[in-house]
Every structure is written in structure tokens, then in C-alpha cells.
Amino acid sequence: MKVIAGVDEVGRGSLIGPVYASAVILKKSINPKLLKDSKLLSKKEREYLCTYIKKNSTWSIGKASVKEIEKLNILQASLLAMKRAIKKLKKKPTHVLIDGNKTPELKNYNLKSVIKGDKKVPSISAASVIAKVSRDKFITTLSKKNKGYDWDKNFGYGTKHHLKALKKLGITKHHRILLATSNKNDLILDPFLGSGTTATVAKKLGRNYFGIEKEKNYFKAAEQRLKTTKPLEDDLLDTLKN
């Protein structure tokens, strides 16, 4: 019997916090016509649909933290979150359909990427809704403790207000300062999408990098995080391999 799971992530383009992924196996009781890509729904519609999906599916959430994003890079961290979501499902799927053009490395699973799958495949649409609602709730909680950035409205994305607040208030521990791999000479800077961090940090420490304009406000914080970035822990490497 074919058991299909749909997988999608949210938060790749955000400047803050973890990236979330959800895996969903729909039950026969669900009405697939109600399922849409989360980006096409209002906040109220997403929350209502999320409750409905959870009642009519087997679902799970996977995450990758800011530290993991910084160590792996955002693409690999997104794939790690997807992998964790898939492995957390209480029922093992025979087929896993993943939004986008990449799939995580996962032994003994039949994985297939689907470009624009969140608009084509009901189970991926459902996963996009659960991932979005779950992450939004978490970021809203962070917003209450970090006033001035409007995270409860922009959810960490690079809006004009958020970037203005960054220059005025500085970065927090939740901001993604850098995206680094386990290779000490390999680094990708620019989680602020051109508005923060600096290629000068990478150059000073002898790293490979994609350069952007220099912003002194983030220099010290980025440099410090670079210095404390360590090779990947064995348990994380094992998670990536299996």
C-alpha cells in the first residue's frame, strides 16, 4: 500500500531564528480541495486550516537552529530540518515528495523533489501550512522578548522596518550572523541579504566568502561568531549521513 508524505520548509529567507520543516501524511478523511500553499492564505485561514490538517493527518515538525544554519549553510540546514521531520513521522511513508529541487540524504526512504510542489501536491501544501503556522508562533514568542524589530509582523524577514531596527538596535542572538561550514576555510557570509555582516570579517580570518558592503555595526559580532564556530559535532555529522 502506497503511503505518501509531503514535505516543505519555511524560514530559509528569514534573518533570524531556526528553519522549520513539516512532513505530512494525509488521511482519507481530508478534503484535498481545501489544501493550498500557505503563501496564498491569510493568517486566519492558515491557522484554521492547520488545525484541520492536524486532525486529518499524521504530521511532524523538524527544525534546524541558528547555530546549525551558521555551521552548515541555510540550504543544508533546511535539508536537515526536512530529514528530522521525515524521521519523526509515526508512520514510515513509502514515498516522500519534497518541495523544491533538492532532497536530503536519507537511507531506506524513497525521496523525490517536486518543483513548486506546494502548489501541485496536496500533502506538500499541507506541510507548508503546518510549518508556517508553527514557525510563526515561535517567532511571535521571540518578538515579545525582543521589542522594536516587529518580528510578530515580519517574522524575521528583511523588511524596511526590520533593517532599520537592526541599524538602530543592533543584532540579537537570534540573528543569523554568518553561514559557515565545517571547513575552516569555507564560509558564506550575508544572511542579512546585503544589509549586514561584512566580507571584511572573512577576509581578515582567511576565509573564502561572497563579499558584500562593509557595515561596522556587525563587524565585531560576526568576527566573534566566526572565531567560536567549531567543526561539526559527531552526532550532527551522523544525522546528516543517515
C-alpha positions in Angstrom: 0.0 0.0 0.0 1.4 3.4 -1.0 1.9 5.9 1.8 2.8 9.3 0.6 4.3 12.0 2.8 4.6 15.6 1.6 7.5 17.8 3.0 8.1 21.5 2.9 10.2 24.1 4.9 9.8 27.7 6.0 12.2 30.3 7.2 15.0 30.0 4.7 14.9 33.7 3.8 14.5 34.9 7.3 17.2 36.8 9.0 16.5 35.2 12.4 15.7 32.0 14.2 15.5 28.4 13.2 14.3 27.0 9.9 11.3 24.7 10.2 10.1 21.8 8.1 7.0 19.7 8.3 6.2 16.2 6.9 2.6 15.2 6.4 0.8 12.0 5.5 -2.9 12.8 4.7 -5.7 10.6 5.9 -8.5 9.6 3.6 -10.9 11.8 5.7 -9.3 15.0 4.4 -10.7 17.2 1.6 -7.7 17.9 -0.7 -9.6 20.7 -2.4 -9.1 22.8 0.8 -5.4 22.5 0.8 -3.4 25.4 -0.6 0.1 26.7 -0.5 0.5 28.6 2.8 1.7 31.7 1.0 -1.7 32.0 -0.7 -3.6 32.1 2.6 -4.3 34.8 5.2 -3.0 34.3 8.8 -6.5 33.4 9.9 -7.0 30.9 7.0 -3.7 29.3 7.7 -4.4 28.8 11.4 -7.9 27.3 10.7 -6.5 25.0 8.0 -3.6 24.0 10.2 -6.0 22.7 12.9 -8.0 20.9 10.2 -4.9 19.3 8.7 -3.5 18.1 12.0 -6.8 16.4 12.8 -6.8 14.6 9.5 -3.2 13.6 9.0 -0.1 12.1 10.5 2.3 15.0 10.8 5.6 16.1 12.3 7.9 19.1 12.7 11.7 19.2 12.2 13.9 22.2 12.9 17.5 23.4 12.4 18.8 26.0 14.8 20.6 29.3 14.2 23.9 27.6 15.2 23.3 24.8 12.7 22.4 27.2 10.0 25.7 29.0 10.7 27.7 25.8 10.7 26.1 24.1 7.7 24.7 27.0 5.5 21.0 27.6 5.0 20.4 25.0 2.3 22.0 22.2 4.3 20.2 23.3 7.4 16.9 23.3 5.6 17.6 19.7 4.3 18.5 18.7 7.9 15.2 20.1 9.2 13.3 18.1 6.5 15.2 15.0 7.4 14.3 15.4 11.0 10.7 15.9 10.1 10.6 12.8 7.9 12.2 10.6 10.6 9.8 11.9 13.3 6.7 10.6 11.5 5.0 7.9 13.5 4.2 6.1 10.3 7.0 5.4 7.7 6.0 6.6 4.2 6.7 4.5 1.1 7.1 7.7 -0.9 8.3 11.2 0.2 7.6 14.2 -2.0 9.7 17.2 -1.2 9.1 20.8 -2.3 11.9 22.3 -4.4 14.7 20.8 -6.4 16.8 19.2 -3.6 16.3 16.2 -1.3 18.1 15.3 1.9 20.3 12.2 2.1 18.2 9.7 3.9 18.8 5.9 3.7 15.9 3.5 3.1 13.4 6.2 2.0 12.1 6.8 -1.5 12.5 10.6 -1.9 11.5 12.8 -4.8 11.8 16.5 -5.3 8.9 18.4 -6.8 9.4 22.0 -8.1 6.6 24.2 -6.9 5.2 21.2 -5.1 3.4 23.3 -2.5 1.1 24.4 -5.4 0.8 20.9 -7.0 0.8 18.3 -4.3 -1.9 18.4 -1.5 0.4 16.8 1.1 3.2 19.3 0.4 0.6 22.1 0.6 -0.5 20.7 4.0 3.2 20.6 5.1 3.7 24.2 4.1 0.8 25.3 6.2 1.9 23.4 9.4 5.5 24.5 9.0 4.5 28.2 8.5 2.0 28.3 11.4 4.4 26.5 13.8 7.3 28.8 13.0 5.2 32.0 13.1 4.0 31.1 16.6 7.6 30.6 17.7 8.8 33.9 16.2 5.9 35.7 17.7 7.0 34.5 21.1 10.6 35.7 20.4 9.1 39.1 19.4 7.7 39.6 22.8 11.2 39.4 24.3 12.9 41.4 21.6 11.0 44.7 21.2 11.5 47.0 18.3 12.1 44.6 15.4 8.4 43.9 14.6 9.1 40.2 14.3 5.4 39.5 15.1 4.6 41.2 11.7 7.7 40.4 9.5 8.7 37.1 11.2 12.3 37.9 10.8 12.3 38.7 7.1 14.3 41.7 5.8 11.5 44.4 5.7 12.5 48.0 5.8 11.5 48.3 9.4 13.5 45.3 10.4 16.6 46.5 8.6 16.2 50.0 10.1 15.8 48.4 13.6 19.0 46.4 13.0 21.0 49.6 12.4 19.4 51.3 15.4 19.2 48.5 18.0 21.9 46.1 16.6 21.8 42.3 16.3 20.4 39.8 18.7 21.5 36.2 19.5 18.6 35.1 17.2 20.0 36.8 14.1 21.9 34.6 11.6 25.3 36.4 11.6 27.1 34.0 9.2 26.6 30.8 7.4 29.7 28.6 7.8 30.6 25.0 7.0 32.8 22.7 9.0 35.7 23.5 6.7 37.6 26.3 8.4 38.5 27.9 5.1 34.9 27.7 3.7 32.5 30.5 4.5 29.4 32.1 3.1 28.5 35.5 4.6 25.4 37.5 4.0 22.4 36.2 6.0 21.2 39.8 6.1 20.7 39.7 2.3 23.1 42.6 1.7 22.3 44.7 4.7 24.5 43.3 7.4 27.7 41.4 8.3 30.8 42.0 6.2 33.1 40.3 3.9 36.0 42.0 5.6 35.5 39.6 8.5 36.0 36.6 6.3 39.0 38.2 4.6 40.6 39.1 7.9 40.3 35.5 9.1 41.4 34.0 5.8 38.1 32.5 4.8 36.5 32.1 1.4 33.5 34.3 1.0 30.9 36.0 -1.0 31.5 39.7 -0.3 29.0 42.4 0.4 29.4 46.0 1.5 31.1 46.6 4.9 28.9 47.5 7.9 30.8 48.3 11.1 27.8 47.7 13.3 28.1 43.9 12.7 31.8 43.5 12.4 32.7 42.6 15.9 29.7 40.3 16.4 30.4 38.5 13.1 34.1 38.1 13.8 33.4 36.7 17.3 31.0 34.2 16.0 33.4 33.2 13.3 36.1 32.5 15.9 33.8 30.4 18.0 32.4 28.3 15.1 33.8 24.8 15.5 33.8 21.8 13.3 30.5 19.9 13.2 29.9 17.6 16.2 30.0 13.9 15.6 26.3 13.4 16.4 25.3 16.1 13.9 27.5 14.6 11.2 25.9 11.2 11.9 22.5 12.8 11.5 23.5 14.2 8.1 24.8 10.9 6.9 21.9 8.7 7.9 
